[in-house]
């Protein structure tokens, strides 16, 4: 079942309050920053932090690859994931930050 656009635009991760990747074909909302998945059961997103599922490294990489291919849209924006990736970001999605080198202030 596909989530209504109005609902998708207001959904956010209950932990970090940021947008999620929505994979309609998998019935899944995914937070790539925390690597947590929220299932959609009977058309209802289960947005309880304690019900979120940890995502393994291989599944994380698979979901990111699918998102970059256009299989996901971002909640709270309704924009396809490839459109969210800006030039000069190294292909990273919003919320993915490079670790700072604290020794050099970078």
C-alpha positions in Angstrom: 0.0 0.0 0.0 1.3 3.5 -0.9 1.2 6.2 1.8 -0.7 9.3 1.1 1.4 12.3 0.1 0.1 14.4 3.0 1.0 11.8 5.5 4.4 11.3 4.0 5.2 15.0 4.2 4.8 15.1 7.9 6.5 11.9 8.9 9.8 12.1 10.6 12.0 9.8 12.6 10.8 9.7 16.3 14.4 9.6 17.5 16.3 12.3 15.5 13.2 14.1 14.2 14.7 14.2 10.7 13.3 12.9 7.3 13.1 9.3 6.3 13.5 7.4 3.0 10.2 5.8 1.9 10.4 2.6 0.0 6.8 1.9 -1.0 7.6 -1.5 -2.6 9.1 -2.7 0.7 6.6 -1.1 3.0 9.5 0.6 4.8 10.6 4.0 6.1 14.3 4.1 6.6 16.6 6.4 8.6 20.1 6.1 7.0 21.7 8.3 9.7 20.7 5.9 12.5 20.4 2.8 10.3 16.9 2.1 11.7 13.9 0.9 9.7 10.2 1.5 10.5 7.8 -1.0 9.0 4.4 -0.1 7.5 1.8 -2.5 8.7 -1.6 -2.6 7.0 -1.0 0.8 5.6 0.0 2.3 8.9 3.6 3.4 9.6 4.8 2.0 12.9 6.7 5.0 14.2 7.6 3.8 17.7 11.3 4.0 18.5 11.2 0.7 20.3 9.7 -1.1 17.3 12.4 0.2 14.9 14.6 -2.5 13.4 18.4 -2.2 13.2 19.7 -2.5 9.6 22.8 -4.5 8.8 25.6 -3.0 6.8 24.8 -5.0 3.6 21.1 -3.9 3.8 22.1 -0.3 4.5 24.2 -0.3 1.4 21.4 -2.0 -0.6 18.9 0.6 0.5 21.2 3.5 -0.2 21.9 2.1 -3.7 18.1 1.7 -4.4 17.5 5.2 -3.1 20.1 6.7 -5.5 18.4 4.8 -8.3 15.1 6.5 -7.5 13.3 3.7 -5.6 12.7 6.0 -2.6 11.4 9.4 -1.8 12.2 11.5 1.3 9.5 12.0 3.9 8.9 15.6 5.0 9.8 16.8 1.5 8.2 14.3 -1.0 11.3 14.7 -3.2 12.9 11.7 -4.9 16.2 10.9 -3.2 18.5 11.5 -6.2 17.1 15.0 -6.4 18.1 15.6 -2.8 21.8 14.9 -3.5 23.5 18.2 -4.3 26.7 18.5 -6.4 29.8 18.6 -4.3 28.5 16.4 -1.5 30.1 13.3 -2.8 26.7 11.7 -3.4 25.8 11.8 0.3 22.2 12.1 1.4 21.0 14.7 3.9 22.1 13.8 7.4 25.3 12.1 6.3 28.2 14.1 7.5 31.9 13.5 7.1 33.7 13.1 10.4 35.7 16.2 11.4 39.4 16.0 11.9 39.5 17.5 15.4 43.3 17.8 15.4 43.2 20.3 12.5 39.9 22.0 13.2 38.3 20.6 10.0 
